[in-house]
Amino acid sequence: MASTSRDRGRGRKYLNGNQKRALAKVLENEKHRGAIKKFLVTPPLKHPCIEDEEDKNDSENDNTAISPITVDEYNEEIDIQFEKVQVDTQTQLNQTEDDLNTTEDSAKVRSPLLAKEESEGQAQTSNSDGSSTSTVVININDDPASWPSNINRNIRDYLTMKGPPDIPVNKFPRNEKGLCFSKFHCKRKLPNGEYVDRPWIIYSQSADRIYCFYCKLFSMNKTSALSASGFNNWSNLHTRLYEHENSKNHLEATWQFWELYQRHYSGQTIDKERELTINKHAKYWQQVFKRLVAIVQFLAERNLALRGTEEKVGNESVHNGNFLGLVELFAKFDSVLEEHLRKVKANEIHNHYLGKDTQNELLDIMATAVLNEILNRVKAAKYYAIILDCTPDLSHQEQMSLTIRYVSDGNLAPSGVYEHFIQFMQVESSTGENLYKTLLNTLEELKLDVKDIRGQGYDNGSNMKGHTSGVQARLLQDNPRAFFVLCACHNYNLLLGDVAKCCPDAITFFGILQRIYIMFSASTKRWAVFKKHVPGLSVKPLSDTRWECRIDSVKAIRYQVGEVYDALVETSEITDEPKVKAETEGLANQLKDYKFLVSLIFWHDLLFKVNYVSKELQGKTKDIDEGMESFEKLLSWLRKYRESGFNDVLIGANDLAEAVELPLEFRKFQDKRLQRRKRMFSYEAKDQAFDDPKEAYRVQCFTLVLDKAIQSLESRFMQLKSHIKLFGFLNNFQGLQKAEIRKHTVDLEAALIDTKLKQNTDVEVGTVTSKDVDGYLLAEELEALKTFLPTSVAKPQALFEYLVVNNRFTAFPNVFVALRIYLTMPVTVASDIASRMASVFNMDKSEVENELLKLKNDTQIKSRATGGSFFLSEEKYPIVRKCAMYLTAFFGSTFLCGSTFSHLKHIKYRSTISDEHLDEASSHHLQSDNMRC
């Protein structure tokens, strides 16, 4: 039996050619992994080529080239790497490269955005004579305790040009004796009484020790603590510093430091030409990457795709994507990219960094930088709230999104309320326990403290809001100060879900709307007929989860019922399909049914009001007080609408009846036959029939829907009321007495206290208490704020902004902390003109907004408003018409006077006008009663 290729490879001592090529390709990819990160920002280093700081075997002179290896040695090395699965060791696959390609690699520097990463890249460089040297990128911070014990030449050059790092802190930790280091010792007192600096003293925060910068770099005496392990004997510090700065080793190290610094500064080092060449190519690649980063950032900010179907540059490539397309576009006007593309097309360089790997790595770097900036802001703000929501993706994998809300005090970001999406988290199970574990693991990876959470907002799922095993209950067990707020928008959507299925008339109404959409959208021919008659809003489908679509679907029929009726009639006339003809005729008859027209007005009013409140709460700066205010307004409107809104609904239905040309005798509710049901003998009474069909609709649909809405609304906002009871005094503390304020502050202090048990000894258990505010001091600060707080500062958001200005919060720290916690709590996990009109004319904002949006969608007004002035009905738009009359009163006298003076043809100077001239002009021109709104 012939042996297979797999059998032939069994027992081989060395890899075959195919395996070697595959492994060599992997090693080549690993060789260039992370190399892009070294070009992003110009380093402050004049010496970009630096050896590995941890290489203990490097000599001071590293100009010796690495000799080529033999084939046997190469095979052995490949075998070892294949067995151990290590790709860290760089294998010399090609010993000769062109000068530009090799100097390109040697010019790689490290980006400050990635200075905190632990990995260090390694690359191959070539000298001018063709010899190869191994070079890596340095990653040295300002902490001398982390510097390597054996400092090689390149690290010494880098630190020499950078100079002694500054001491970043002013307060130093004390030891067991209560002693600590002081910056007083950074100056030396001379015999004549003068003080001079000691720039060579550097301090390590991690080790709490001081070092001599000069001796750390140049001294060969490793027995001295100041040059080796560091000095922390603070009781003998003064004596030790005096002895050290006068020692021979220190003086020699000082002279060597300044001598090397002078040579670098004047450019008189031995490898001057080599440095110039390296710096030249490093500058070239920095300029290239500066443009590539700008292009990637431009596309990422606009959520545009980077890649196309091809990865080629040139005139023959038109499908190479947005990234390469913008590179080619910039090359027409930019000399740097023009030269770079010339080298790529001429095959002068191999690593051009224009491929997909470079684009993905740049995106990862930007995403990491943005995420780090967000996390730094959150940590600076201290308190934050989490907003979670679960949804499956296209691959049916359950994902949970994490959004963080925090309040910035103006330190790292402008003061205000911020909400940032952080990431998606893969979840294996949607139980409350698993979701909470996933959340804890994510917060631990982000290095955010769970104890700093002061708010949590979720949807109305039982696994999230459950009082026993939900996510909010589990988080409250670990952090009782993480106040839970149900999403207000989800509450409003569930409210609509409750009322839309509470009666048969409501179910029938939405069924008709869905049938109308299906009828027109199922055929392009029927859709063309629809667009012919309905040029405005198009019909929308219904959804079981997105209740916002309900208002869009109702609005399209509400303001265009006549046009939709004409489209149905024409579709019925031109179709030759019996099913379509019967369906369209039935829908047309439904549109002319008076009950349907009444339902159209009623549901539009209800859905519009709820949708507007839901949209208003979706701003990131909304707090729970505004959420409660919108809830109370909606509840008040529902109760008022229940009592007196039915007559307004009938008036609106009569207007729609005119649009569909419904005769007067049919503008009434049709009698409905009472349904007879089988009942057990003497068990149930017979249904009481309504004599009036209109009264039956009012009771069985209109009142029933509104009662269900009021009941559902009150039950869903009970928790929000408890938060308002706790924090609500911050909105109106200026009108409260001091005793009442103190009562509220004591309750708030108790709610913001966390007490944990602590095992002090084997038999003794103590408690550890932490609190956010002091109730007594908070009451005193609020009482003091009353005296000089401007009257315009009434809301917590305005008070927060007022305290931020000029750091006023330093005088009121407890008030500032309470406001930050209050504003951190989310309201939801999801019109300026009306506000101004309401404030100017002292009207209800919600009513103004309702009329403005109704006016915006009024097609009859739009058709009449094309020529200039138009008339608004006082019955339909009383508030807007009243505002217009006010404006006319404000500016009417100015207009009349101006028009009068323009008709005085005989008088050019107004100072010479007499009463006779004015009477003559007004008699034939002024007709104020013709002014219309």
KANORHU-V751539 format. One record per backbone hydrogen bond with DSSP energy under -0.5 kcal/mol. NH is the residue of the N-H (numbers start at 1). CO is the residue of the C=O. E is the energy in kcal/mol with one decimal. If there is no record, write none. Layout:
<<NH/CO/E> <NH/CO/E>>
This chain:
<<8/4/-2.1> <9/5/-1.5> <10/6/-0.5> <10/7/-0.8> <12/9/-1.3> <20/16/-2.3> <21/17/-2.3> <22/18/-2.1> <23/19/-2.6> <24/20/-2.7> <25/21/-1.9> <26/22/-1.8> <27/23/-2.6> <28/24/-2.2> <29/25/-2.1> <30/26/-2.4> <31/27/-1.9> <32/28/-1.2> <33/29/-0.6> <35/32/-1.7> <37/34/-0.9> <38/35/-1.4> <39/36/-1.5> <48/46/-0.7> <50/48/-0.8> <50/136/-0.9> <55/52/-1.1> <56/54/-1.0> <58/55/-0.9> <62/60/-0.6> <66/132/-1.8> <67/65/-0.5> <74/70/-1.9> <75/71/-2.4> <76/72/-2.5> <77/73/-2.3> <78/74/-2.3> <79/75/-2.4> <80/76/-2.3> <81/77/-2.3> <82/78/-2.3> <83/79/-2.2> <84/80/-2.2> <85/81/-1.1> <86/81/-1.3> <93/91/-1.4> <102/98/-2.0> <103/99/-2.7> <104/100/-1.6> <105/101/-1.4> <106/102/-2.1> <107/103/-1.0> <108/105/-1.4> <109/38/-1.9> <111/37/-1.1> <114/111/-1.4> <115/112/-1.4> <117/114/-1.5> <123/135/-2.4> <125/133/-1.9> <127/131/-2.8> <130/127/-1.6> <133/125/-2.0> <135/123/-1.8> <135/133/-0.5> <136/50/-1.9> <137/121/-1.3> <144/142/-0.8> <146/143/-1.5> <147/144/-1.1> <151/149/-0.8> <152/150/-0.6> <156/152/-2.0> <157/153/-2.4> <158/154/-2.3> <159/155/-2.6> <160/156/-2.1> <161/157/-2.1> <162/158/-1.8> <163/159/-2.2> <168/166/-0.8> <175/179/-2.7> <178/175/-1.6> <185/182/-1.6> <186/183/-1.5> <187/184/-1.2> <188/196/-3.7> <190/188/-0.5> <190/194/-3.6> <193/190/-2.1> <196/188/-2.5> <198/186/-2.7> <201/198/-1.6> <202/200/-0.5> <202/211/-2.2> <204/209/-2.7> <205/203/-0.6> <208/204/-1.5> <209/204/-0.9> <210/231/-2.1> <211/202/-2.6> <212/226/-3.0> <213/200/-3.4> <213/211/-0.6> <216/212/-2.2> <217/213/-1.1> <218/214/-2.4> <219/215/-1.0> <222/220/-1.2> <224/221/-0.7> <227/224/-0.8> <228/224/-0.8> <230/225/-3.2> <231/210/-2.3> <234/232/-1.6> <236/233/-1.2> <237/234/-1.1> <240/236/-2.3> <241/237/-2.6> <242/238/-1.7> <243/239/-2.2> <244/240/-2.3> <245/241/-2.4> <246/242/-0.7> <247/244/-1.7> <251/247/-1.8> <252/248/-2.4> <253/249/-2.3> <254/250/-2.4> <255/251/-2.2> <256/252/-2.4> <257/253/-2.2> <258/254/-2.2> <259/255/-2.0> <260/256/-2.3> <261/257/-2.6> <262/258/-2.0> <263/259/-1.8> <264/260/-2.3> <265/261/-2.5> <266/262/-2.2> <267/263/-0.7> <268/263/-2.4> <272/269/-1.0> <275/271/-2.2> <276/272/-2.2> <277/273/-2.2> <278/274/-2.3> <279/275/-2.9> <280/276/-2.0> <281/277/-2.1> <282/278/-2.6> <283/279/-2.4> <284/280/-1.8> <285/281/-2.3> <286/282/-2.1> <287/283/-2.1> <288/284/-1.9> <289/285/-2.5> <290/286/-1.8> <291/287/-1.2> <292/288/-2.1> <293/289/-2.7> <294/290/-1.3> <295/291/-2.1> <296/292/-2.4> <297/293/-2.6> <298/294/-2.1> <299/295/-2.2> <300/296/-2.6> <301/297/-2.4> <302/298/-1.0> <303/300/-1.2> <304/299/-2.6> <308/310/-0.6> <308/320/-0.5> <309/319/-1.2> <310/319/-2.0> <317/314/-1.3> <318/316/-0.7> <323/306/-2.1> <324/320/-0.6> <325/321/-1.5> <326/322/-2.6> <327/323/-2.1> <328/324/-2.3> <329/325/-2.0> <330/326/-2.9> <331/327/-1.8> <332/328/-0.7> <332/329/-1.0> <333/330/-1.5> <334/330/-2.0> <338/334/-1.6> <339/335/-2.3> <340/336/-2.1> <341/337/-2.7> <342/338/-1.7> <343/339/-1.9> <344/340/-1.9> <345/341/-2.7> <346/342/-2.0> <347/344/-1.2> <348/343/-2.6> <349/343/-0.9> <352/350/-1.2> <359/355/-1.8> <360/356/-2.6> <361/357/-2.2> <362/358/-2.4> <363/359/-2.2> <364/360/-2.3> <365/361/-2.4> <366/362/-2.4> <367/363/-2.8> <368/364/-2.5> <369/365/-2.3> <370/366/-2.7> <371/367/-2.6> <372/368/-2.5> <373/369/-1.9> <374/370/-2.4> <375/371/-2.6> <376/372/-2.3> <377/373/-1.9> <378/374/-2.4> <379/375/-2.6> <380/376/-2.0> <381/377/-2.1> <382/378/-1.3> <383/381/-2.3> <384/452/-1.5> <385/405/-2.8> <386/455/-2.1> <387/403/-2.5> <388/457/-1.6> <389/401/-1.1> <391/399/-2.5> <393/397/-1.8> <396/393/-1.7> <398/396/-0.6> <399/391/-1.9> <400/425/-2.4> <401/389/-2.9> <402/423/-2.2> <403/387/-2.1> <403/401/-0.5> <404/420/-2.7> <405/385/-2.6> <406/418/-2.2> <407/383/-0.6> <408/406/-0.5> <408/416/-2.6> <416/408/-1.5> <418/406/-2.8> <420/404/-2.6> <422/402/-3.0> <423/402/-0.9> <425/400/-2.5> <427/398/-1.9> <435/431/-2.4> <436/432/-2.0> <437/433/-2.0> <438/434/-2.3> <439/435/-2.1> <440/436/-2.5> <441/437/-2.4> <442/438/-2.0> <443/439/-2.5> <444/440/-2.1> <445/441/-2.0> <446/442/-2.1> <447/444/-0.7> <448/443/-2.7> <452/449/-1.3> <453/450/-1.6> <454/384/-2.6> <455/384/-0.7> <456/483/-2.2> <457/386/-2.4> <458/485/-0.7> <464/461/-1.1> <465/461/-2.8> <466/462/-1.3> <470/466/-0.6> <471/463/-1.4> <472/464/-2.2> <473/466/-0.7> <474/470/-2.0> <475/471/-2.3> <476/472/-2.0> <477/473/-1.3> <478/474/-1.2> <479/475/-2.8> <482/479/-1.8> <483/454/-0.8> <483/481/-1.4> <485/456/-2.6> <487/458/-1.8> <488/827/-2.0> <491/487/-1.8> <492/488/-2.2> <493/489/-2.3> <494/490/-2.7> <495/491/-2.0> <496/492/-2.0> <497/493/-2.0> <498/494/-2.1> <499/495/-1.9> <500/496/-2.1> <502/499/-1.0> <507/503/-1.6> <508/504/-2.5> <509/505/-2.1> <510/506/-2.1> <511/507/-1.6> <512/508/-1.9> <513/509/-1.7> <514/510/-2.0> <515/511/-2.1> <516/512/-2.1> <517/513/-1.8> <518/514/-2.4> <519/515/-2.2> <520/516/-1.8> <521/517/-2.6> <522/518/-1.3> <523/520/-0.8> <527/523/-2.0> <528/524/-2.0> <529/525/-1.7> <530/526/-2.1> <531/527/-2.6> <532/528/-1.6> <533/529/-1.5> <534/530/-2.8> <535/533/-0.6> <547/545/-1.1> <549/546/-1.3> <550/547/-1.0> <551/547/-0.6> <551/548/-0.5> <552/548/-1.2> <553/549/-2.5> <554/550/-2.4> <555/551/-2.7> <556/552/-1.6> <557/553/-0.9> <558/554/-2.9> <559/555/-1.9> <560/557/-0.5> <564/560/-2.6> <565/561/-2.0> <566/562/-2.1> <567/563/-2.0> <568/564/-2.1> <569/565/-2.2> <570/566/-2.4> <571/567/-2.2> <572/568/-2.1> <573/569/-1.6> <574/570/-2.2> <575/571/-1.4> <578/576/-0.6> <581/577/-2.5> <582/578/-2.6> <583/579/-2.2> <584/580/-2.8> <585/581/-2.1> <586/582/-2.0> <587/583/-2.3> <588/584/-2.6> <589/585/-2.2> <590/586/-1.9> <591/587/-2.1> <592/588/-1.1> <593/590/-1.4> <597/593/-1.9> <598/594/-2.2> <599/595/-2.6> <600/596/-2.2> <601/597/-1.9> <602/598/-2.5> <603/599/-2.9> <604/600/-1.6> <605/601/-2.1> <606/602/-2.1> <607/603/-2.8> <608/604/-2.4> <609/605/-1.8> <610/606/-2.1> <611/607/-2.7> <612/608/-2.2> <613/609/-2.0> <614/610/-2.3> <615/611/-2.5> <616/612/-2.3> <617/613/-1.3> <618/615/-1.3> <619/616/-0.7> <622/619/-1.3> <627/623/-1.8> <628/624/-2.3> <629/625/-2.3> <630/626/-2.3> <631/627/-1.8> <632/628/-2.4> <633/629/-2.1> <634/630/-2.4> <635/631/-2.5> <636/632/-2.5> <637/633/-2.5> <638/634/-2.5> <639/635/-2.0> <640/636/-2.3> <641/637/-3.0> <642/638/-1.8> <643/639/-1.3> <644/640/-2.4> <645/641/-1.9> <648/644/-0.6> <649/645/-2.0> <650/646/-1.9> <651/647/-1.9> <652/648/-2.2> <653/649/-2.1> <654/650/-1.9> <655/651/-1.5> <656/652/-1.8> <657/653/-2.1> <658/654/-1.5> <659/655/-1.2> <660/656/-1.5> <661/658/-0.9> <662/657/-3.1> <663/661/-0.5> <666/663/-1.1> <667/664/-1.3> <668/666/-1.9> <683/680/-1.8> <684/680/-0.8> <689/687/-0.6> <693/691/-0.6> <696/692/-1.9> <697/693/-2.2> <698/694/-2.2> <699/695/-2.2> <700/696/-2.9> <701/697/-1.8> <702/697/-2.0> <703/698/-3.3> <704/699/-0.6> <705/701/-2.6> <706/702/-1.8> <707/703/-2.6> <708/704/-2.0> <709/705/-2.1> <710/706/-2.6> <711/707/-2.4> <712/708/-2.4> <713/709/-2.3> <714/710/-2.2> <715/711/-1.7> <716/712/-1.5> <717/713/-0.8> <718/715/-0.7> <721/717/-1.3> <722/718/-1.3> <723/719/-1.5> <724/720/-1.9> <725/721/-2.1> <726/722/-1.1> <727/723/-2.8> <728/724/-2.5> <730/727/-1.9> <731/728/-1.9> <732/728/-0.6> <735/732/-1.4> <736/733/-1.3> <741/737/-2.4> <742/738/-2.5> <743/739/-1.6> <744/740/-1.9> <745/741/-2.6> <746/742/-2.0> <747/743/-1.7> <748/744/-2.3> <749/745/-2.5> <750/746/-2.1> <751/747/-1.8> <752/748/-1.4> <753/750/-1.0> <754/770/-2.8> <756/768/-2.5> <758/766/-3.4> <760/758/-1.0> <760/764/-1.0> <761/764/-1.8> <766/758/-3.5> <768/756/-3.2> <770/754/-2.2> <772/752/-1.4> <775/773/-0.6> <778/774/-2.6> <779/775/-2.0> <780/776/-2.0> <781/777/-2.5> <782/778/-2.3> <783/779/-2.1> <784/780/-2.0> <785/781/-2.0> <786/782/-1.1> <787/783/-0.5> <787/784/-0.8> <788/784/-0.6> <788/785/-0.5> <789/785/-1.4> <793/790/-1.1> <794/792/-1.1> <799/795/-2.4> <800/796/-2.5> <801/797/-2.1> <802/798/-2.1> <803/799/-2.0> <804/800/-1.6> <805/801/-1.3> <807/804/-2.1> <808/803/-0.8> <808/805/-1.2> <809/803/-1.8> <810/807/-1.4> <811/808/-1.7> <812/808/-0.6> <812/809/-0.5> <816/812/-2.0> <817/813/-2.2> <818/814/-2.3> <819/815/-2.3> <820/816/-2.1> <821/817/-2.2> <822/818/-2.3> <823/819/-2.7> <824/820/-1.3> <825/821/-1.1> <835/831/-2.2> <836/832/-1.9> <837/833/-2.5> <838/834/-2.5> <839/835/-2.0> <840/836/-2.6> <841/837/-2.5> <842/838/-0.5> <843/838/-1.9> <848/844/-2.0> <849/845/-2.5> <850/846/-2.1> <851/847/-2.0> <852/848/-2.4> <853/849/-2.3> <854/850/-1.9> <855/851/-2.6> <856/852/-2.2> <857/853/-1.4> <858/855/-1.0> <859/857/-1.0> <862/858/-1.8> <863/859/-1.9> <864/860/-1.2> <865/861/-1.5> <867/864/-0.5> <877/873/-2.7> <881/877/-1.7> <882/878/-1.7> <883/879/-2.3> <884/880/-2.3> <885/881/-2.1> <886/882/-2.0> <887/883/-2.2> <888/884/-2.2> <889/885/-2.1> <890/886/-2.0> <891/887/-2.3> <892/888/-2.1> <895/891/-1.9> <896/892/-2.6> <897/893/-2.4> <898/894/-2.3> <899/895/-2.6> <900/896/-2.1> <901/897/-2.5> <902/898/-1.6> <903/899/-0.7> <903/900/-1.1> <904/901/-1.1> <905/903/-1.6> <908/906/-0.5> <910/908/-0.6> <912/909/-1.6> <913/910/-1.3> <918/914/-1.5> <919/915/-2.2> <920/916/-2.3> <921/917/-2.1> <922/918/-2.5> <923/919/-1.7> <924/920/-0.8> <925/921/-0.8> <926/922/-0.6> <930/927/-1.6> <931/928/-1.5>>
